[in-house]
Amino acid sequence: MQNRLATLVLLVLMSCSAIGADKESVAKAVKEDGMSVQDARKWYTVYKGAYIYVKELDAAGSKDFGDVFVRFRSVRDKVMPTKGNEAFKKATDLSKFADPVTNTYADFTAENKTDLAEELYEICEGLKAGIK
């Protein structure tokens, strides 16, 4: 019985990490889209800043994930990386936290903020790998 439970827990944990953004899929998307090194660096800056804001600063001043993504887009639009890389958009989908189209947001809990920070970190690592 304990073996079954341990196996089930392990399967759930493994599937959770596969659901979100991961380093390999982001690196593959960067190459697939033919993203320039300059744009990859700009995207890295945007995602790294978002990671620090969520992880280190606990999304200070934000009342929900909608606020977090408004700040994210604001920084992105100032840095101005090229948009429209389809594979990159798929690999970096964060709509489970905030979907501006349907105006729905995940609960703004410490666990969800940690999950977002982990996905942002994976995206950063994928961008670094895609640059190399």
C-alpha positions as CSV (number, residue, x, y, z in Angstrom):
1,M,0.0,0.0,0.0
2,Q,2.8,2.4,0.9
3,N,4.6,1.6,-2.3
4,R,1.5,2.4,-4.3
5,L,1.1,5.7,-2.6
6,A,4.8,6.6,-3.0
7,T,4.5,5.8,-6.7
8,L,1.4,7.8,-7.1
9,V,3.0,10.8,-5.4
10,L,6.1,10.5,-7.6
11,L,4.0,10.4,-10.8
12,V,2.0,13.5,-9.7
13,L,5.2,15.4,-8.9
14,M,6.8,14.4,-12.2
15,S,3.7,15.4,-14.2
16,C,3.6,18.8,-12.5
17,S,7.0,19.8,-13.7
18,A,6.1,18.7,-17.2
19,I,3.0,20.9,-17.4
20,G,4.7,24.3,-17.2
21,A,7.6,25.9,-19.0
22,D,10.8,24.0,-19.1
23,K,14.3,24.8,-20.1
24,E,14.6,22.4,-23.0
25,S,11.3,23.4,-24.7
26,V,12.3,27.1,-24.4
27,A,15.8,26.6,-25.8
28,K,14.3,24.5,-28.6
29,A,11.7,27.3,-29.3
30,V,14.4,29.9,-29.5
31,K,16.3,28.0,-32.1
32,E,13.1,26.9,-34.0
33,D,11.9,30.6,-34.3
34,G,15.4,31.7,-35.3
35,M,15.4,34.3,-32.5
36,S,18.3,36.7,-32.7
37,V,20.8,36.7,-29.8
38,Q,19.8,40.4,-29.1
39,D,16.1,39.5,-28.8
40,A,16.9,36.4,-26.7
41,R,18.9,38.7,-24.3
42,K,16.1,41.2,-24.2
43,W,13.6,38.4,-23.4
44,Y,16.0,37.0,-20.8
45,T,16.1,40.5,-19.1
46,V,12.3,40.7,-19.1
47,Y,11.8,37.2,-17.6
48,K,14.7,37.5,-15.2
49,G,13.3,40.8,-13.9
50,A,9.8,39.2,-13.5
51,Y,11.5,36.2,-11.7
52,I,13.2,38.6,-9.2
53,Y,10.0,40.6,-8.7
54,V,8.0,37.5,-7.9
55,K,10.6,35.5,-6.0
56,E,12.7,38.0,-4.2
57,L,10.2,40.9,-3.8
58,D,7.1,38.7,-3.3
59,A,5.3,40.6,-6.1
60,A,5.2,43.7,-3.9
61,G,2.4,46.1,-4.8
62,S,0.4,43.5,-6.7
63,K,-3.0,42.4,-5.5
64,D,-3.3,39.6,-8.0
65,F,-1.6,37.9,-11.0
66,G,-3.3,40.5,-13.3
67,D,-1.2,43.2,-11.6
68,V,1.9,41.1,-11.9
69,F,1.4,40.6,-15.7
70,V,0.6,44.3,-16.2
71,R,4.0,45.1,-14.8
72,F,5.5,42.3,-16.8
73,R,4.1,43.7,-20.1
74,S,5.1,47.2,-19.1
75,V,8.7,46.2,-18.8
76,R,8.6,44.1,-21.9
77,D,7.2,47.0,-23.9
78,K,10.0,49.3,-22.8
79,V,12.7,46.7,-23.6
80,M,10.9,46.0,-26.9
81,P,12.0,42.5,-27.9
82,T,10.6,41.3,-31.2
83,K,7.2,39.6,-30.6
84,G,5.4,36.9,-32.6
85,N,7.7,34.0,-32.2
86,E,5.1,31.2,-32.3
87,A,7.2,28.4,-30.8
88,F,8.5,30.7,-28.1
89,K,4.9,31.8,-27.2
90,K,3.9,28.2,-26.8
91,A,6.9,27.3,-24.7
92,T,6.4,30.3,-22.4
93,D,2.7,30.0,-21.9
94,L,1.8,31.3,-18.4
95,S,-1.9,31.6,-18.9
96,K,-2.6,29.3,-16.0
97,F,-1.7,32.2,-13.8
98,A,-3.4,35.0,-15.6
99,D,-5.5,35.0,-18.8
100,P,-6.2,38.6,-19.9
101,V,-8.7,37.4,-22.6
102,T,-11.0,35.8,-20.1
103,N,-9.9,38.1,-17.3
104,T,-9.4,35.1,-14.9
105,Y,-6.5,34.7,-12.5
106,A,-5.1,31.9,-10.3
107,D,-5.4,32.4,-6.6
108,F,-2.7,34.8,-5.4
109,T,-1.2,32.4,-2.9
110,A,2.4,31.9,-1.8
111,E,2.4,28.5,-3.5
112,N,1.2,29.9,-6.8
113,K,3.7,32.8,-6.6
114,T,6.4,30.2,-6.1
115,D,5.2,28.1,-9.0
116,L,5.2,31.2,-11.2
117,A,8.8,32.1,-10.1
118,E,9.9,28.5,-10.9
119,E,8.4,28.7,-14.4
120,L,10.0,32.2,-14.9
121,Y,13.4,30.7,-13.8
122,E,13.0,27.8,-16.3
123,I,12.3,30.2,-19.1
124,C,15.4,32.2,-18.2
125,E,17.5,29.1,-18.2
126,G,16.0,28.0,-21.5
127,L,16.8,31.4,-23.0
128,K,20.4,31.1,-21.8
129,A,20.7,27.7,-23.4
130,G,19.1,28.9,-26.6
131,I,21.7,31.7,-26.9
132,K,24.6,29.3,-26.7
